[in-house]
Amino acid sequence: MSVFLFGLFFIYDLVFRAAAINNFPDGKIIKIEEGLSLTRIADFLAKEEAIKSPLAFKLTVRLLEGEKNIKAGDYLFNRPYSVYELARKMMAGDYGIEYAKILIKEGDTLESIGATFEEEGIFKKEELFVVSGCCAGRWKLEVRNWKLENDSQLQLPTSNFQFPFLEGFFFPDTYFFPKNIAPQEAVKTILQNFDKKTAEFFSDAENRSNKDFYDILIMASILEKEAYLTKDKKIIAGILWKRLEEKMPLQVDSTLQYITGKNTFELTKYDLKTDSPYNTYKYAGLPPTPISNPGLESIKAAIFFEPNFYWYYLSDKKGKLYYSETFQEHKLKKAEYLN
């Protein structure tokens, strides 16, 4: 008798209950955590409105002898499922999610990263700009406050500061994102990776010097653009930190490249007069934000820089760097290697 009643209940649920869910989470990804009991899974699915009857789901799973076979992970719900279909789906680990590989390279900017997300068909680059607090386009780059609709401002666990502009925090790495992931979730994943990979170095830097966390990140973003080899990054960091201490302009091309899109050899005298806080020829001090997303070697070079007697440096068209202790020496090298 009980088997007969269950059969009737099962058919009723299979035919009617899935269609009765008015707010089915179409296109939503639901994460089933490792180690959850069948009851907790059923209750969670009902809370997420993927099923209407936790009891029907539990009975179906047990009937299929799958209580210990439900696979944890992220499941894409792209249409309503009956409890039978859903039970089979989760027992088979049929996640239904298409992933895209996103490579963030050392020195990439939010603009180029946003373009990568768009090329992969995940979301438009402007959506990343909004979540990350910047405007589209180099010429309209600005710092501004921002909020997420259903969340507080993103905040890194290593700091009590909230950063309204997230250039510099997109840690270079290979990421795999579901193709329908929201920009907010993608940014959170990247920020968590940034914190995981850099926390110990920033903590050490704060203990051994009086340099600000954000200043170090800005410096690292400059080093990423100014040099390729770690040894050169450390020397240049020593030069630039010295210049800052002496209130000298940094006079680095990379900060101008950030707002003009031109390389060092394309910059003109007119560009050097650009009225922007990113113009380190015109304004002393660091630019207001990082100018790229630096890798770990650049971050470490900014922290563990090499003290030296140099005050000037230049790079030839092949990327080889030349250092000088005096401005006169610098001018001679400039004439020799840049002409």
TITITOR-388837 format. One record per atom (N, C-alpha, C): z, x, y. Coordinates in steps of 0.05 Angstrom, whole numbers, padded with zeros to 5 digits, always signed. Each point is the difference from the previous one (the first is absolute). Example, Ala and Ser with C-alpha at 12.3 -4.5 7.8 and 13.67 -1.06 7.14 Angstrom:
2
+00156+00264-00114;+00000-00018+00024;+00000+00018+00024;-00014-00007+00021;+00001+00016+00024;+00014-00015+00022;
***
This chain:
339
+00000+00017-00024;+00000-00017+00024;+00000+00017+00025;+00017+00022+00000;+00002+00017+00024;-00027+00015+00005;-00013+00008-00022;-00026+00013+00003;-00020-00019+00012;+00000-00025-00009;-00018-00020+00011;+00005-00005+00030;+00026-00002+00007;+00006-00004+00029;-00008+00024+00016;+00004+00023-00010;-00008+00024+00014;-00030+00001+00004;-00015-00009-00021;-00029+00000+00002;-00009-00019+00022;+00012-00024+00002;-00007-00018+00021;+00006+00012+00027;+00024+00012+00003;+00008+00012+00025;-00019+00023+00008;-00008+00016-00020;-00018+00022+00004;-00027-00009+00010;-00011-00021-00012;-00026-00011+00008;+00002-00011+00028;+00022-00014+00006;+00003-00012+00027;+00000+00023+00021;+00015+00021-00006;+00001+00022+00019;-00027+00013+00003;-00013+00005-00022;-00026+00013+00000;-00021-00015+00017;+00001-00026-00003;-00021-00017+00013;+00007-00006+00029;+00026-00006+00005;+00007-00011+00026;+00015+00018+00019;+00019+00016-00011;+00019+00013+00018;-00013+00022+00017;-00018+00016-00010;-00013+00020+00016;-00013-00012+00024;-00014-00022-00004;-00014-00013+00022;+00019-00012+00020;+00025-00005-00008;+00019-00013+00017;+00013+00018+00021;-00006+00027-00003;+00012+00019+00019;-00017+00000+00025;+00011-00012+00021;-00016-00002+00025;-00002+00026+00016;+00021+00017-00003;+00001+00025+00016;-00005+00024-00018;-00018-00003-00019;-00004+00023-00018;-00008+00025+00015;+00012+00023-00006;-00005+00024+00016;-00027+00013-00006;-00021-00013+00008;-00027+00010-00005;-00004+00027+00013;-00009+00020-00015;-00005+00027+00011;+00025+00017+00003;+00023-00011-00008;+00025+00015+00003;+00005+00018-00023;+00013+00023+00005;+00009+00018-00021;+00030-00005-00004;+00007-00005-00025;+00029-00005-00007;+00008+00023-00018;+00022+00013+00007;+00010+00023-00015;+00022-00008-00019;-00004+00005-00025;+00020-00004-00021;+00014+00027-00005;+00026+00001+00007;+00015+00025-00003;+00006+00006-00029;+00003+00025-00005;+00007+00010-00027;+00028-00010-00007;+00003-00008-00025;+00027-00007-00010;+00010-00028+00005;-00016-00017+00012;+00009-00027+00006;+00000-00017-00026;+00019-00018-00002;+00001-00018-00023;-00021-00021+00003;-00006-00014-00021;-00020-00022+00001;+00009-00022+00019;+00025-00006+00000;+00010-00020+00019;-00004+00008+00029;+00006+00025+00006;-00003+00009+00028;-00029+00001+00007;-00018+00007-00018;-00028+00000+00005;-00010-00028+00006;+00008-00019-00017;-00008-00028+00004;+00009-00011+00026;+00025+00006+00007;+00012-00010+00025;-00015+00013+00024;-00007+00025-00002;-00013+00014+00022;-00029-00011+00004;-00014-00005-00023;-00027-00012+00002;+00001-00027+00013;+00021-00016-00006;+00003-00026+00012;+00006+00002+00030;+00016+00020+00007;+00007+00005+00028;-00026+00007+00016;-00017+00016-00013;-00025+00008+00013;-00022-00021-00002;+00007-00023-00013;-00018-00023-00002;-00024+00006-00018;+00003+00019-00018;-00021+00005-00020;+00001-00020-00023;+00024-00010-00005;+00004-00021-00020;+00019-00021+00011;-00001-00024-00012;+00018-00021+00010;+00024-00003-00018;-00003+00007-00026;+00021-00005-00019;+00008+00027-00014;+00023+00011+00008;+00010+00025-00013;+00005-00006-00030;+00010-00024-00007;+00005-00007-00027;-00025+00001-00017;-00022-00012+00010;-00025+00000-00015;-00011+00028-00004;+00004+00017+00020;-00010+00028-00003;+00016+00014-00022;+00027-00003+00001;+00017+00013-00020;-00006-00010-00028;-00003-00026-00003;-00006-00011-00027;-00027+00010-00010;-00020+00002+00018;-00027+00009-00008;+00001+00029-00009;+00014+00017+00015;+00002+00028-00007;+00014+00003-00027;+00021-00015-00004;+00014+00002-00026;-00017-00011-00023;-00015-00021+00005;-00018-00011-00020;-00020+00021-00008;-00009+00016+00019;-00020+00020-00005;+00012+00027-00010;+00027-00001-00003;+00015+00024-00009;-00005+00024+00019;+00001-00006+00026;-00007+00021+00019;+00023+00007+00018;+00025-00009-00006;+00022+00005+00018;+00004+00029+00006;-00005+00018-00019;+00004+00028+00004;-00026+00015+00006;-00021-00016+00005;-00026+00013+00004;-00011-00004+00028;+00015-00013+00017;-00010-00003+00028;+00000+00026+00014;-00022+00007+00012;-00004+00026+00013;+00008-00001+00030;+00017+00018+00008;+00007+00002+00028;-00024+00011+00016;+00000-00006+00026;-00022+00010+00017;-00008-00021+00021;-00022+00007+00014;-00010-00017+00021;-00023-00018-00011;+00003-00026+00003;-00020-00019-00010;-00013-00014+00024;-00027-00001-00002;-00015-00014+00021;-00004-00029-00009;+00008-00019+00017;-00003-00029-00005;-00023-00010+00017;-00024-00001-00012;-00024-00008+00015;-00008-00029-00006;+00015-00014-00017;-00004-00028-00005;+00024-00011-00014;+00004-00027-00002;+00022-00011-00015;-00003+00005-00030;+00023+00007-00013;+00000+00004-00029;+00019-00020-00013;-00008-00009-00023;+00019-00016-00016;+00021+00019-00011;+00022-00011-00009;+00021+00017-00010;-00010+00016-00025;-00017-00012-00015;-00012+00014-00023;-00017+00023+00008;-00018-00005+00020;-00017+00022+00010;+00017+00022+00012;+00020-00007+00015;+00016+00020+00014;+00017+00016-00020;+00010-00013-00021;+00015+00014-00021;-00018+00020-00014;-00024-00008-00007;-00018+00018-00013;-00008+00023+00018;-00004-00006+00025;-00008+00020+00020;+00021+00022+00003;+00026-00009+00001;+00021+00019+00005;+00008+00015-00026;-00005-00012-00022;+00005+00014-00026;-00021+00021-00004;-00024-00005+00010;-00022+00020-00004;-00001+00021+00022;+00017-00004+00021;-00001+00019+00022;-00026-00002+00016;-00011-00025+00001;-00025-00005+00014;+00006-00004+00030;+00001+00022+00014;+00010-00001+00028;-00021-00011+00019;-00025+00002-00007;-00021-00012+00016;-00004+00012+00028;+00009+00025+00003;-00002+00012+00027;-00020+00023-00001;-00017+00000+00020;-00019+00022+00004;+00011+00019+00020;+00002+00026-00007;+00012+00020+00017;-00021+00017+00013;+00006+00009+00024;-00018+00019+00014;+00015+00026+00005;-00015+00022-00003;+00011+00026+00005;-00003+00007+00029;+00022+00006+00013;+00000+00008+00029;+00010+00028+00002;-00017+00018+00010;+00008+00028+00004;+00005+00004+00029;+00025+00007+00007;+00006+00008+00027;+00002+00030+00001;-00018+00013+00015;-00001+00029+00001;+00017+00011+00023;+00008+00025-00003;+00015+00014+00021;-00016-00001+00025;+00012-00009+00022;-00014+00000+00026;-00015-00026+00005;-00001-00018-00019;-00012-00026+00006;+00015-00015+00022;-00014-00016+00015;+00012-00017+00021;+00001-00029-00010;+00015-00016+00014;+00001-00029-00007;-00028-00012+00002;-00016+00010+00018;-00027-00011+00003;-00016+00005-00025;+00001+00025-00010;-00016+00006-00024;+00012-00013-00025;+00027-00002-00001;+00013-00013-00023;-00007-00030+00000;+00001-00013+00024;-00008-00028+00001;-00028-00004-00009;-00018+00018+00007;-00028-00002-00008;-00002+00002-00031;+00016+00017-00012;+00000+00002-00030;+00008-00026-00013;+00022-00012+00010;+00009-00026-00011;-00023-00021+00003;-00013+00000+00023;-00022-00019+00004;-00023+00005-00018;-00008+00025-00004;-00022+00007-00017;+00005-00008-00029;+00026+00000-00008;+00007-00007-00028;+00003-00031-00002;-00003-00014+00022;+00001-00029-00001;+00028-00011-00003;+00020+00015+00008;+00028-00008-00002;+00009-00018+00024;-00003+00011+00023;+00003-00015+00025;-00013+00015+00023;-00004-00014+00022;-00014+00012+00023;+00018+00021+00014;-00013+00021+00011;+00015+00021+00012;+00017-00010+00024;-00010-00020+00014;+00016-00011+00022;+00026-00012-00009;+00001-00010-00025;+00026-00011-00010;+00020+00023-00004;-00010+00023-00009;+00018+00023-00003;+00010+00009+00027;-00018+00000+00020;+00008+00008+00027;+00022-00018+00011;-00002-00026-00004;+00020-00019+00010;+00027+00006-00013;+00000+00002-00027;+00026+00006-00014;+00011+00027+00008;-00017+00019+00005;+00009+00027+00006;+00005+00004+00030;-00005-00020+00016;+00008+00001+00028;-00020+00013+00019;-00025+00002-00008;-00019+00013+00019;-00024-00018+00004;-00014+00005+00021;-00025-00015+00006;-00024+00014-00013;-00020-00016-00006;-00025+00011-00011;-00014+00017+00021;-00011+00022-00008;-00016+00016+00018;+00016+00023+00013;-00011+00024+00000;+00013+00023+00011;+00007-00003+00030;-00019-00013+00014;+00004-00001+00030;+00021-00019+00008;+00008-00019-00018;+00020-00020+00008;+00027+00005-00015;+00003+00024-00010;+00024+00006-00016;+00024-00002+00018;+00020-00014-00010;+00025-00004+00016;+00023-00005-00019;+00024+00005+00011;+00024-00006-00015;+00010-00027+00009;+00007-00017-00019;+00010-00026+00007;+00020-00010-00020;+00017-00019+00007;+00019-00012-00019;-00015-00019-00017;+00009-00004-00025;-00013-00018-00018;+00020-00012-00020;-00006-00023-00011;+00017-00012-00020;-00017-00013-00022;+00010-00001-00024;-00013-00015-00021;+00010-00029+00000;-00017-00018-00008;+00007-00028+00002;+00025-00007-00017;+00001+00011-00024;+00021-00008-00019;+00018+00024-00007;+00001+00020+00017;+00016+00023-00006;+00008+00014+00026;+00021+00016-00002;+00008+00016+00023;-00019+00023+00003;+00003+00015+00022;-00017+00023+00003;+00005+00020-00023;-00022+00012-00009;+00003+00019-00022;+00018+00023+00009;+00017+00009-00016;+00020+00021+00007;+00003+00019-00023;-00002+00025+00006;+00003+00020-00021;+00029+00004-00008;+00006+00002-00026;+00028+00003-00009;+00013+00025+00011;-00015+00021+00008;+00012+00025+00008;+00010-00001+00029;-00006-00022+00015;+00006+00000+00028;+00009-00027+00010;+00015+00000+00021;+00008-00025+00013;-00020-00008+00021;-00020+00016+00005;-00020-00006+00020;-00021-00018-00012;-00011-00017+00018;-00023-00016-00008;-00024+00011+00016;-00022+00004-00014;-00023+00012+00012;-00022-00021+00004;-00007-00006+00025;-00019-00021+00005;-00029+00008-00006;-00004+00026-00005;-00027+00010-00005;+00001+00019-00023;-00014-00006-00022;+00005+00013-00025;-00020+00022-00007;-00016+00009+00019;-00015+00025-00004;+00019+00022-00007;-00007+00015-00021;+00017+00022-00008;+00017-00006-00025;+00004-00026-00006;+00017-00008-00022;-00016-00007-00025;-00027+00001+00002;-00017-00007-00023;-00003+00025-00017;+00018+00004-00018;+00001+00026-00015;-00025+00004-00017;-00013+00023+00003;-00024+00005-00016;+00005+00000-00030;-00014-00016-00014;+00004-00002-00029;-00022-00019-00011;-00001-00003-00026;-00018-00019-00013;+00016-00025-00006;-00009-00022+00009;+00013-00026-00004;-00018-00019-00015;+00012-00018-00016;-00014-00021-00013;+00011-00026+00009;-00016-00016+00014;+00009-00025+00011;-00016-00023-00012;+00014-00023-00005;-00015-00024-00008;-00019-00008+00023;-00024-00009-00008;-00020-00005+00021;+00007-00023+00018;+00020-00016-00008;+00008-00022+00018;+00027+00005+00013;+00009+00025+00001;+00026+00006+00011;-00001-00005+00031;+00022-00010+00010;+00003-00005+00029;+00004+00027+00014;-00010+00003+00025;+00004+00025+00015;+00029+00008+00001;+00018-00019+00005;+00029+00006+00002;+00010+00013-00025;-00008-00010-00024;+00009+00011-00025;-00011+00028-00005;-00025+00004+00008;-00012+00027-00003;+00014+00020+00017;+00007-00007+00025;+00014+00018+00018;+00028+00006-00011;+00013-00020-00010;+00027+00005-00011;-00001+00020-00023;-00020-00003-00018;-00003+00019-00022;-00004+00028+00010;-00017+00003+00020;-00006+00027+00011;+00025+00012+00014;+00015-00017+00014;+00024+00010+00013;+00021+00009-00020;+00002-00015-00021;+00019+00007-00021;-00007+00027-00012;-00026+00005-00004;-00009+00026-00010;+00005+00022+00020;-00004-00005+00026;+00006+00019+00020;+00030+00008-00001;+00017-00019-00002;+00029+00005-00001;+00007+00016-00025;-00012-00008-00022;+00006+00014-00026;-00008+00029+00001;-00023+00006+00012;-00011+00027-00001;+00011+00018+00022;+00010-00011+00022;+00008+00016+00023;+00029+00000+00007;+00016-00018-00012;+00028-00004+00009;+00016+00026-00001;-00003+00015-00022;+00017+00024-00002;-00006+00021+00021;-00026+00002+00008;-00008+00020+00020;+00009-00008+00028;-00002-00026+00007;+00009-00009+00026;+00030+00002+00002;+00014-00006-00022;+00029+00002+00000;+00009+00029+00005;-00014+00019-00013;+00006+00028+00004;-00006+00009+00029;-00022-00011+00011;-00008+00008+00027;+00021-00009+00020;+00010-00024-00004;+00020-00011+00019;+00026+00016-00001;+00006+00010-00024;+00025+00015-00003;-00002+00029+00011;-00024+00011-00001;-00003+00028+00007;-00010+00004+00029;-00008-00021+00014;-00010+00003+00027;+00006-00024+00016;-00005+00001+00026;+00004-00023+00017;-00026-00014+00006;-00020+00004-00017;-00026-00012+00004;+00000-00029-00010;-00011-00018+00015;-00001-00028-00007;-00019-00005-00023;+00007-00019-00017;-00016-00007-00023;-00029-00007+00008;-00003-00016+00021;-00026-00010+00008;-00016+00023+00013;+00014+00018+00014;-00014+00024+00012;-00011+00017-00022;+00015+00004-00022;-00010+00016-00022;-00025-00013-00012;+00001-00027-00003;-00023-00013-00012;-00025+00002+00018;+00004-00002+00027;-00022+00004+00018;-00011+00029-00002;+00018+00019+00000;-00008+00028-00003;-00016+00004-00026;+00009-00011-00022;-00014+00003-00025;-00027-00012+00001;-00003-00023+00015;-00026-00012+00002;-00020+00017+00016;+00010+00015+00019;-00016+00019+00015;-00008+00024-00018;+00019+00011-00014;-00006+00022-00018;-00021-00007-00021;+00001-00025-00009;-00020-00008-00020;-00028+00002+00011;-00003-00004+00026;-00027+00001+00012;-00007+00028+00011;+00021+00016+00005;-00005+00026+00013;-00005+00023-00020;+00009-00003-00025;-00003+00022-00019;-00003-00011-00028;-00012+00017-00017;-00004-00008-00028;+00021+00014-00019;+00004+00025+00005;+00018+00015-00018;+00030-00003+00009;+00018-00001-00019;+00028-00004+00006;+00011+00023+00017;-00008+00025-00005;+00010+00022+00016;-00008-00003+00029;-00024-00010+00006;-00009-00005+00027;+00016-00023+00013;+00005-00020-00016;+00015-00023+00011;+00028+00009+00009;+00012+00018-00016;+00027+00009+00007;+00000+00017+00026;-00021+00016+00003;-00002+00017+00024;-00005-00018+00024;-00018-00019-00002;-00006-00017+00022;+00024-00018+00007;+00015-00008-00019;+00024-00016+00005;+00019+00017+00017;+00003+00026-00007;+00017+00018+00015;-00009+00002+00029;-00026+00001+00004;-00011+00002+00028;+00005-00026+00015;-00006-00022-00012;+00002-00026+00014;+00029-00008+00006;+00019+00005-00019;+00028-00005+00006;+00009+00017+00023;-00009+00025+00001;+00007+00018+00023;-00010-00011+00026;-00025-00009+00000;-00012-00011+00024;+00016-00025+00010;+00008-00016-00018;+00016-00024+00007;+00027+00008+00013;+00013+00020-00012;+00025+00010+00011;-00003+00011+00028;-00023+00013+00006;-00005+00012+00026;-00014-00020+00019;-00002-00025-00008;-00013-00021+00017;-00029+00006+00006;-00013+00015-00018;-00028+00006+00003;-00017-00023-00013;-00023-00006+00011;-00017-00020-00013;-00009+00012-00027;-00002-00017-00020;-00008+00008-00026;-00030+00009+00000;-00016-00014+00014;-00029+00007+00003;-00013+00003-00028;+00003-00022-00015;-00014+00000-00026;-00023-00021+00000;-00022+00008-00011;-00024-00017+00000;+00004-00025-00017;+00015+00003-00021;+00002-00022-00020;+00011-00026+00012;+00018+00002+00020;+00010-00025+00012;-00022-00014+00016;-00018+00016+00013;-00022-00012+00014;-00021-00011-00020;-00003+00013-00022;-00019-00010-00020;+00009-00027-00010;+00026-00005-00001;+00011-00025-00009;-00009-00024+00016;-00003+00004+00026;-00008-00022+00018;-00030+00000+00007;-00013+00023-00004;-00029+00001+00007;-00018-00001-00025;+00011+00008-00023;-00017+00002-00024;-00018+00024-00001;+00003+00018+00020;-00017+00024+00000;+00014+00023-00013;-00015+00019-00011;+00012+00024-00011;+00004+00021+00022;+00014+00021-00007;+00006+00021+00020;-00024+00010+00016;-00022+00004-00013;-00023+00011+00013;-00017-00020+00015;+00007-00026-00003;-00013-00021+00015;+00015-00007+00026;+00025+00008+00002;+00016-00008+00024;-00012+00014+00025;+00000-00016+00022;-00010+00010+00025;+00022+00004+00020;-00006+00012+00023;+00019+00003+00021;+00009-00027+00010;-00018-00020-00001;+00007-00027+00008;+00021-00012-00019;-00003+00006-00026;+00019-00010-00020;+00028+00012+00005;+00001+00025+00009;+00025+00013+00005;+00016-00012+00023;-00014-00017+00016;+00013-00013+00023;+00007-00029-00007;-00004-00008-00025;+00006-00028-00008;+00029-00007+00006;+00004-00022+00013;+00027-00008+00008;+00013-00016-00023;+00012+00014-00018;+00012-00012-00024;+00024+00016-00008;+00021-00013-00010;+00023+00015-00010;-00007+00017-00025;-00023-00005-00012;-00009+00016-00022;-00015+00025+00009;-00004+00003+00026;-00013+00024+00011;+00021+00021+00006;+00003+00018-00019;+00021+00021+00002;-00008+00023+00018;-00024-00002+00012;-00008+00019+00021;+00011-00010+00026;+00000-00026+00004;+00009-00012+00025;+00030-00005+00001;+00011-00008-00023;+00028-00007-00001;+00016+00018-00019;+00023+00009+00009;+00017+00017-00017;+00014-00017-00020;+00010+00013-00021;+00015-00015-00021;-00018-00009-00022;+00012-00012-00020;-00014-00011-00023;-00015-00026+00008;-00021-00007-00013;-00012-00027+00004;+00020-00021-00009;-00004-00025+00009;+00020-00021-00006;+00003-00007-00029;-00021+00005-00016;+00001-00007-00029;-00014+00022-00016;+00003-00001-00026;-00016+00018-00017;-00030-00006+00005;-00016+00020-00005;-00029-00003+00004;-00015+00000-00027;+00015+00002-00022;-00012-00002-00027;+00023-00006-00019;-00007-00002-00025;+00020-00004-00021;+00002+00026-00016;+00021+00016+00006;+00001+00027-00012;+00010+00000-00028;-00009+00021-00015;+00010+00004-00027;+00026+00015+00000;+00010+00004-00024;+00027+00013-00002;+00000+00029+00010;-00022+00014-00004;-00001+00028+00009;+00002+00002+00030;-00013-00018+00014;+00002+00000+00029;+00027-00008+00010;+00013-00019-00013;+00027-00008+00007;+00019+00023-00005;-00003+00014-00022;+00018+00023-00006;-00005+00023+00020;-00026+00004+00008;-00006+00021+00020;+00013-00006+00027;+00001-00026+00007;+00012-00008+00026;+00030+00005-00001;+00012-00002-00024;+00029+00004-00002;+00007+00029-00004;-00014+00013-00019;+00005+00028-00007;-00021+00018+00012;-00003-00002+00026;-00021+00015+00015;+00007+00029+00000;-00020+00016+00007;+00003+00029+00001;+00004+00010+00029;+00023+00010+00008;+00004+00011+00026;-00019+00024+00004;-00012+00003+00023;-00019+00022+00004;-00001+00007+00030;-00016+00020+00007;-00003+00009+00027;-00025-00012+00014;-00015-00016-00015;-00024-00011+00011;+00006-00023+00019;-00019-00004+00020;+00001-00023+00018;-00026-00015+00000;-00021+00012-00012;-00026-00012+00001;-00014+00003-00027;-00019-00018-00005;-00016+00002-00024;-00027-00015+00005;-00019+00007-00016;-00026-00015+00001;-00013+00002-00028;-00018-00019-00004;-00014-00001-00026;-00030+00002+00005;-00014+00017-00016;-00029+00002+00003;-00013-00023-00015;-00027-00001+00000;-00014-00022-00012;+00002-00001-00030;+00009+00022-00012;+00004+00000-00029;+00029-00006-00008;+00017-00005+00021;+00027-00008-00005;+00020+00024-00002;-00010+00024+00005;+00018+00023+00000;+00016+00001+00026;+00026+00005-00003;+00018+00000+00023;+00006+00028+00010;+00002+00002+00027;+00007+00025+00013;+00024-00005+00019;+00019+00019-00001;+00025-00004+00015;+00002+00021+00022;+00013-00007+00022;+00004+00019+00022;+00028-00003+00012;+00010+00023+00010;+00026+00000+00012;-00002-00005+00030;-00023+00006+00012;-00003-00003+00029;-00025-00017+00006;+00000-00012+00024;-00023-00016+00007;-00025+00017+00004;+00003+00024+00009;-00023+00018+00004;-00012+00006-00028;+00016+00006-00019;-00009+00005-00027;-00015-00025-00011;+00012-00023+00005;-00012-00025-00009;-00028-00004+00012;-00003+00006+00026;-00026-00004+00014;-00021+00019-00013;+00008+00024-00006;-00019+00019-00013;-00009-00010-00027;+00018-00010-00016;-00007-00011-00026;-00017-00025+00002;+00006-00015+00020;-00016-00024+00005;-00029+00007+00006;-00003+00020+00017;-00028+00009+00007;-00014+00012-00024;+00015+00013-00017;-00012+00014-00024;-00007-00019-00022;+00018-00020-00006;-00003-00016-00024;-00011-00028+00005;+00000-00009+00025;-00010-00027+00005;-00027-00001+00013;-00012+00023+00006;-00026+00001+00013;-00022+00010-00019;
***
